[in-house]
């Protein structure tokens, strides 16, 4: 439900939907693009999900996240496909840098999960580098189990929380 | 009473030679903190005598804190004041033991409170072994500020606890923890300190940035924690007095976390992720110089010094799942000490050196447990959906930890349990709380 809300938000390109500080999975690019005006029907609205150079497009069309199995940081074939798309998009949009956020589910201690989230973020980063993204455009961070997307305590939620999310920013270096 | 002592003596082997020797002496009032103590020792604390009008309110409050400290250990049971048949009207008058025997009190605590013209508080107390018709130890006097009255109550209770159990005291101590507010997917966290019993909560940081796992320095003057103030997790040192903060570590560290002080307070051991790999590092606080302690492609984290500073216990997943290892404080591969079923984490060495407390995850549940430094005698003290992050009371006889409930409305709280697994209690906090660290006994 939350995810749906974020996608809707991004599609409307409402800059007012910038997320609270700790919820960085959505609302990316809002600051970078300032107040975008809503375009007419069929127009490409700069910064919106139908602007292929926008962070919103990256998030909704390319896919900004990959998921992991329990305790794992290896990339599944699905994850690799998403990262391939991210690498192509980053090559075509060189103004962006990316912060890759690693996350864990709540089944683990706080400290181990911090390290595990770091390992997941680095797995995604390393793969993007092998696909030609310059290392200088990528940085990693871990939130461990501190920032779950889904809040239930069953596997359906845990699976969504074990993730690495590529968060875009405009500017030199990260 | 005699039967009670005999039962205690029979079951105290786990605390080792020193305590065994004490218990075998024909000592008077005494209980041992072991599985054998089933019946709490009944004690009476008649209202402390107010030696002047200014002390009247404080005398009542102080008496209640003393009683609560002792009763909350689970080792003692207070005989309510309305059951007392005798009244203490003078601190120095002889005690009528028969009146206290009549209500079954084995220990009697009396006290007096005076507020000096300059505002200082003077608290005196005596402890009596009722069935021996004798005082237990000398009377004591504490002098302090009226604002610090709770600490003086804790000092009184600490003295009674130590004399009766033979253990070091722990009531006059503080806990640093993470105070949590907000929904589970947007939790706000800030550092807070409180007295061990939940009183005098003080917040140390705003909730602008995520903060995790604070730890006191051995002298209680500084707190080290993982903070996201810079946007990235960094080991941060905070002065309790003026709240000044600084991050430590090197620019090579993409993130640093899980810090702990050495027993002499001169060094910090912590985890850092460098080039995508998490290992353990030590940092000299006077020079800022760092030393790498482990070099493995696996995750090494949650380090904790032995009380003599010569060894470090930590957590590593080099075997495929997180397990506990002990290495020299100068680094190395270390020896694995955990071999039971499940995953082990967050080891922390008891200040007495006799046990290592840990978090264990097995078959979908979390436990707090203790084991010897070589991994022997593993015992689980708790079990729940999510228990983690034990911390020791300064006397090494009680463990506090985080217990989190499941689901969307799940929230963490602080709990304590004694080293035998008895007396599980929720520690009172104003709101949700996690990551407790029990500071030293205050001077």
HADDOCK unambig.tbl for C-alpha pairs under 7 A between the chains (distance, minus, plus):
assign (segid A and resid 22 and name CA) (segid B and resid 186 and name CA) 6.25 0.50 0.50
assign (segid A and resid 23 and name CA) (segid B and resid 186 and name CA) 6.66 0.50 0.50
assign (segid A and resid 109 and name CA) (segid B and resid 345 and name CA) 6.86 0.50 0.50
assign (segid A and resid 109 and name CA) (segid B and resid 388 and name CA) 6.42 0.50 0.50
assign (segid A and resid 111 and name CA) (segid B and resid 258 and name CA) 6.32 0.50 0.50
assign (segid A and resid 111 and name CA) (segid B and resid 301 and name CA) 6.92 0.50 0.50
assign (segid A and resid 111 and name CA) (segid B and resid 302 and name CA) 6.53 0.50 0.50
assign (segid A and resid 112 and name CA) (segid B and resid 301 and name CA) 6.78 0.50 0.50
assign (segid A and resid 115 and name CA) (segid B and resid 278 and name CA) 6.50 0.50 0.50
assign (segid A and resid 115 and name CA) (segid B and resid 299 and name CA) 6.60 0.50 0.50
assign (segid A and resid 119 and name CA) (segid B and resid 276 and name CA) 6.47 0.50 0.50
assign (segid A and resid 122 and name CA) (segid B and resid 276 and name CA) 5.68 0.50 0.50
assign (segid A and resid 141 and name CA) (segid B and resid 232 and name CA) 6.47 0.50 0.50
assign (segid A and resid 147 and name CA) (segid B and resid 185 and name CA) 5.54 0.50 0.50
assign (segid A and resid 147 and name CA) (segid B and resid 186 and name CA) 6.64 0.50 0.50
assign (segid A and resid 148 and name CA) (segid B and resid 185 and name CA) 5.18 0.50 0.50
assign (segid A and resid 149 and name CA) (segid B and resid 185 and name CA) 5.99 0.50 0.50
assign (segid A and resid 151 and name CA) (segid B and resid 184 and name CA) 6.40 0.50 0.50
assign (segid A and resid 151 and name CA) (segid B and resid 185 and name CA) 6.53 0.50 0.50
assign (segid A and resid 151 and name CA) (segid B and resid 407 and name CA) 6.17 0.50 0.50
assign (segid A and resid 151 and name CA) (segid B and resid 408 and name CA) 4.73 0.50 0.50
assign (segid A and resid 152 and name CA) (segid B and resid 407 and name CA) 4.47 0.50 0.50
assign (segid A and resid 152 and name CA) (segid B and resid 408 and name CA) 5.08 0.50 0.50
assign (segid A and resid 153 and name CA) (segid B and resid 406 and name CA) 5.65 0.50 0.50
assign (segid A and resid 153 and name CA) (segid B and resid 407 and name CA) 4.76 0.50 0.50
